[in-house]
Amino acid sequence: MYKLIQHKFAEYLNLWNDFRSKVKYSYDGKIGSFAFDSYWWWVRKSVIDDSKSQGQPLFMNYMDVAPTGTANGRTVVLLHGKNFCGATWESTIQVLTKAGYHVIAPDQIGFCASSKPKGYQFSLSQLAANTEALLKALGVDKVTVIGHSMGGMLAARFALNYPDRVEKLVMVNPIGLEDWQAKGVPYAPIDQLYQGELKTTAESIKAYQLKFYYDGQWKPEYERWVDMAAGLYSGPGRDIVAYNQAQTSEMIFTQPVVHEFGRITVPTVLMIGQNDKTAPGANRAPEALAKTLGNYPELGKAAARAIPNSTLIEFDDLGHSPQVEAPVRFHTELLKAL
């Protein structure tokens, strides 16, 4: 599997540049040319108790990064989106650890460097339970949960299921601020979604992100994350990658959290790029309906009204991934919100 480095980032910070120039993490080849070198913090592997993972022994890879600044005693968990990995939080991890936070950034089961199980029922509650099991294994109690995209949905579910574990909830352009099925978007079976996932290429990922994430404005620094996502589909294990992704898409579509926003009891921050147009299933909706979906300026405000004790931060000129598009501005607002 992976070459696992067991030392903490803070202890080896001064050696990093030399180390990175000499070492490339190896992948087992099952998903081809996955850009694992992007995981430039110490990657570890946690065994999830098979009694809690549908009878399967699974590995959940994660980054556990100690503060590089004066420790403040707080832990942040970063939850990635469907088209992302834990490593996509790279700049956020740097900023948070410098500010004194302990950071944990897992790859969810079915994603990136974690297990790709067969016969596994994907649900937001299961992914939340897996994340909670990881925190328990690490001996971590209270956390601030920050989720982006699908990770925002997952973060909301985590806060609903484990409110005593959460100090603060931050959702960054979460999907699931609307119930697409209730609005009339046709359901797509997993088999249909799977056939679509099998067609995924770097070009299709870039085209999708350009249209829905970045409002038609592409920057060279986005390429590495496209390469990472595309690498998942490039090896002999692409079938199970595609199937897990199809299961995840079905999960997102059929398990809305928006109707439960009123039950969120923890302090919540919504960070919304106003140019985001993400709306899963819009491609199979009638044209008139599709035009009404993914209206993040309205969805963000509606979510803020629905969630008690919430704060809304809007980025007028940014899209689905403000932490990638404008990292300095985003992280300035994030640190103030925390």
FENDAKA-V330061 format. One record per residue. RES is the residue in one letter. SS is DSSP state (H for helix, E for strand, - for the rest). D_LAST is the distance of its C-alpha to the last C-alpha in whole Angstrom. Layout:
# FENDAKA-V330061
RES/SS/D_LAST
RES/SS/D_LAST
This chain:
# FENDAKA-V330061
M/-/36
Y/-/34
K/-/34
L/-/31
I/-/30
Q/-/29
H/-/28
K/-/24
F/H/23
A/H/22
E/H/26
Y/H/27
L/H/25
N/H/28
L/H/30
W/H/28
N/H/30
D/H/33
F/H/33
R/H/31
S/H/34
K/H/37
V/-/35
K/-/34
Y/-/33
S/-/36
Y/-/35
D/-/38
G/-/39
K/-/39
I/-/37
G/-/38
S/-/37
F/-/33
A/-/31
F/H/30
D/H/30
S/H/26
Y/-/25
W/-/25
W/-/23
W/-/25
V/E/26
R/E/26
K/E/28
S/E/28
V/E/31
I/E/30
D/-/32
D/H/35
S/H/35
K/H/32
S/-/32
Q/-/35
G/-/38
Q/-/37
P/-/36
L/E/33
F/E/30
M/E/27
N/E/26
Y/E/22
M/E/21
D/E/19
V/E/18
A/-/18
P/-/16
T/-/18
G/-/16
T/-/16
A/-/15
N/-/12
G/-/13
R/-/10
T/E/11
V/E/10
V/E/13
L/E/13
L/E/16
H/-/18
G/-/21
K/-/24
N/-/25
F/-/23
C/-/23
G/H/20
A/H/21
T/H/20
W/H/17
E/H/18
S/H/16
T/H/13
I/H/14
Q/H/15
V/H/12
L/H/10
T/H/13
K/H/14
A/-/11
G/-/12
Y/-/10
H/E/13
V/E/13
I/E/16
A/E/17
P/E/20
D/-/23
Q/-/24
I/-/27
G/-/30
F/-/27
C/-/28
A/-/29
S/-/29
S/-/32
K/-/33
P/-/35
K/-/38
G/-/39
Y/-/35
Q/-/34
F/-/30
S/-/28
L/H/25
S/H/25
Q/H/27
L/H/24
A/H/22
A/H/24
N/H/25
T/H/21
E/H/21
A/H/24
L/H/23
L/H/20
K/H/23
A/H/25
L/H/22
G/-/22
V/-/18
D/-/17
K/-/14
V/E/12
T/E/8
V/E/11
I/E/10
G/E/14
H/E/16
S/-/19
M/H/21
G/H/18
G/H/16
M/H/19
L/H/19
A/H/15
A/H/17
R/H/20
F/H/18
A/H/16
L/H/19
N/H/21
Y/-/19
P/H/17
D/H/18
R/H/16
V/E/13
E/E/10
K/E/8
L/E/9
V/E/9
M/E/12
V/E/13
N/-/17
P/-/18
I/-/21
G/-/23
L/-/22
E/-/26
D/-/29
W/-/31
Q/-/34
A/-/34
K/-/34
G/-/37
V/-/36
P/-/39
Y/-/38
A/-/38
P/-/40
I/H/38
D/H/41
Q/H/41
L/H/37
Y/H/39
Q/H/41
G/H/39
E/H/37
L/H/40
K/-/40
T/-/37
T/-/37
A/H/35
E/H/37
S/H/36
I/H/32
K/H/32
A/H/34
Y/H/31
Q/H/28
L/H/30
K/H/31
F/H/28
Y/-/25
Y/-/26
D/-/28
G/-/31
Q/-/29
W/-/30
K/-/28
P/H/30
E/H/27
Y/H/26
E/H/30
R/H/28
W/H/26
V/H/29
D/H/31
M/H/29
A/H/29
A/H/33
G/H/34
L/-/33
Y/-/36
S/-/38
G/-/40
P/-/42
G/-/39
R/H/39
D/H/40
I/H/38
V/H/35
A/H/36
Y/H/37
N/H/33
Q/H/32
A/H/34
Q/H/33
T/H/29
S/H/30
E/H/32
M/H/30
I/H/27
F/H/30
T/H/31
Q/-/28
P/-/26
V/-/23
V/H/23
H/H/25
E/H/23
F/H/20
G/H/21
R/H/21
I/-/17
T/-/17
V/-/13
P/E/10
T/E/10
V/E/9
L/E/12
M/E/12
I/E/16
G/E/18
Q/-/21
N/-/24
D/-/23
K/-/26
T/-/26
A/-/28
P/-/29
G/-/33
A/H/34
N/H/36
R/H/38
A/-/38
P/-/41
E/H/40
A/H/40
L/H/37
A/H/35
K/-/35
T/-/33
L/-/30
G/-/27
N/-/26
Y/H/22
P/H/22
E/H/24
L/H/22
G/H/19
K/H/20
A/H/22
A/H/19
A/H/17
R/H/20
A/H/21
I/-/17
P/-/17
N/-/14
S/E/12
T/E/11
L/E/13
I/E/12
E/E/16
F/E/17
D/-/21
D/-/22
L/-/21
G/-/21
H/-/21
S/-/19
P/H/17
Q/H/15
V/H/19
E/H/20
A/-/18
P/H/16
V/H/15
R/H/15
F/H/12
H/H/10
T/H/10
E/H/9
L/H/6
L/H/5
K/H/6
A/H/4
L/-/0
